[in-house]
């Protein structure tokens, strides 16, 4: 798999926000041609970077997959580059800056454990990451108040 450049990363970030955006909309937001977007999408799919297009559900409605959290330590002053690379990683659903031993906390969501293993490998190969620690979500014992409760229409 080739490295993702800045346009690939921005394209993935846009698709994460709304995978239903048209090629024309994506091209306009990226400042490139529709053909460029189409070719990059095809290449990202062929290389297995994009493995599908999904919808996001409320946590209470989520029905499966593997969720994990990856704590990430960054070498030196590579935070911006590492962050940009992580935002382009399809498995990263959210990315948080932290304090203490770890610099970043990535929330990962994948369909299967083998897919998680591939995502971890891709992330660990990002230049500037010194070390990581990953925990797999087994079950939720307590959710924030109101999480999963049905919402009323006003």
C-alpha positions in Angstrom: 0.0 0.0 0.0 1.3 3.4 -0.9 1.5 6.3 1.6 -1.5 8.6 1.8 -0.7 12.1 0.7 -2.4 15.3 1.9 -5.2 15.1 -0.7 -5.9 11.4 0.2 -6.1 12.3 3.8 -8.4 15.2 3.3 -10.6 13.1 1.0 -10.9 10.4 3.7 -11.7 13.1 6.3 -14.4 14.5 4.1 -15.9 11.0 3.5 -15.8 10.4 7.2 -17.9 13.5 7.7 -20.4 12.6 5.0 -19.8 9.5 2.8 -22.8 10.5 0.7 -21.1 13.6 -0.7 -21.0 13.6 -4.5 -17.8 13.4 -6.4 -18.4 17.0 -7.6 -18.9 18.2 -4.0 -15.7 16.4 -2.9 -13.8 17.8 -5.8 -14.9 21.4 -5.0 -14.0 21.0 -1.4 -10.6 19.6 -2.2 -9.9 22.1 -5.0 -9.3 19.3 -7.6 -11.1 17.9 -10.6 -13.9 15.3 -10.4 -11.6 12.9 -12.3 -8.9 13.3 -9.7 -11.4 12.4 -6.9 -12.8 9.5 -8.9 -9.2 8.1 -9.6 -8.2 8.6 -6.0 -11.3 6.8 -4.7 -10.7 3.9 -7.1 -7.0 3.7 -6.0 -7.9 3.9 -2.3 -10.5 1.1 -2.7 -8.2 -1.0 -4.8 -5.4 -0.7 -2.2 -7.8 -1.6 0.6 -7.5 1.7 2.3 -11.2 2.3 1.8 -13.0 -1.0 2.4 -16.6 0.3 2.3 -18.9 3.1 2.9 -21.0 2.9 6.1 -23.4 4.9 8.1 -22.8 5.9 11.8 -25.4 5.1 14.4 -26.1 6.4 17.8 -24.1 4.4 20.3 -27.3 2.8 21.6 -28.2 1.6 18.1 -24.7 0.3 17.2 -25.0 -3.4 16.4 -21.4 -4.7 16.2 -17.9 -4.3 15.0 -14.8 -3.9 17.1 -14.1 -0.7 18.9 -10.7 0.1 20.4 -8.7 3.0 21.9 -5.1 3.6 20.9 -2.9 5.8 23.1 -0.2 7.3 21.0 3.2 8.9 22.0 4.7 11.3 19.4 8.4 11.8 18.8 9.7 15.4 18.9 7.8 18.0 17.0 5.9 15.7 14.7 2.4 16.3 16.2 0.9 18.1 13.2 2.1 15.6 10.6 1.1 12.6 12.8 -2.3 14.1 13.5 -2.9 14.8 9.7 -2.0 11.2 9.0 -4.2 9.8 11.7 -7.2 11.9 10.5 -6.7 10.2 7.1 -6.8 6.7 8.6 -10.1 5.0 7.9 -10.3 3.2 11.2 -9.9 6.4 13.3 -13.4 7.6 14.2 -12.2 10.3 16.6 -8.9 11.7 17.7 -8.2 13.5 21.0 -5.2 15.4 22.2 -4.3 14.4 25.8 -1.9 15.2 28.6 0.4 13.0 30.6 2.3 10.0 29.1 0.3 9.9 25.9 0.0 12.7 23.3 -3.1 11.5 21.4 -6.0 9.1 22.0 -7.5 7.6 18.9 -10.9 5.9 18.9 -10.8 3.1 16.4 -13.8 1.3 14.8 -13.5 -1.6 12.5 -15.6 -4.6 11.5 -13.4 -7.5 12.5 -10.3 -8.3 14.6 -8.1 -8.9 11.4 -9.2 -5.5 10.2 -8.1 -4.0 13.5 -4.7 -5.7 13.2 -4.3 -4.1 9.8 -5.3 -0.7 11.1 -2.9 -1.0 14.0 -0.1 -1.9 11.6 -0.8 1.1 9.3 -0.9 3.5 12.3 2.3 2.1 13.9 4.1 2.7 10.6 3.3 6.5 10.6 6.6 8.3 10.9 6.8 10.3 14.2 4.9 7.8 16.4 7.3 6.5 19.0 5.0 4.0 20.8 1.4 3.0 21.2 -0.9 1.1 23.5 -4.2 -0.3 22.4 -7.2 -1.4 24.4 -10.2 -3.2 22.9 -13.7 -2.2 24.1 -15.3 -5.3 25.5 -18.6 -3.9 27.0 -20.0 -0.6 28.3 -20.8 -0.9 32.0 -22.0 2.7 32.3 -22.8 5.3 29.7 -23.2 9.1 30.2 -26.7 10.1 31.4 -29.1 10.1 28.5 -26.9 8.0 26.2 -29.1 5.5 24.5 -32.3 7.0 25.8 -35.0 7.6 23.2 -35.3 11.3 22.2 -38.7 12.9 21.8 -39.5 15.1 18.9 -40.6 18.5 20.0 
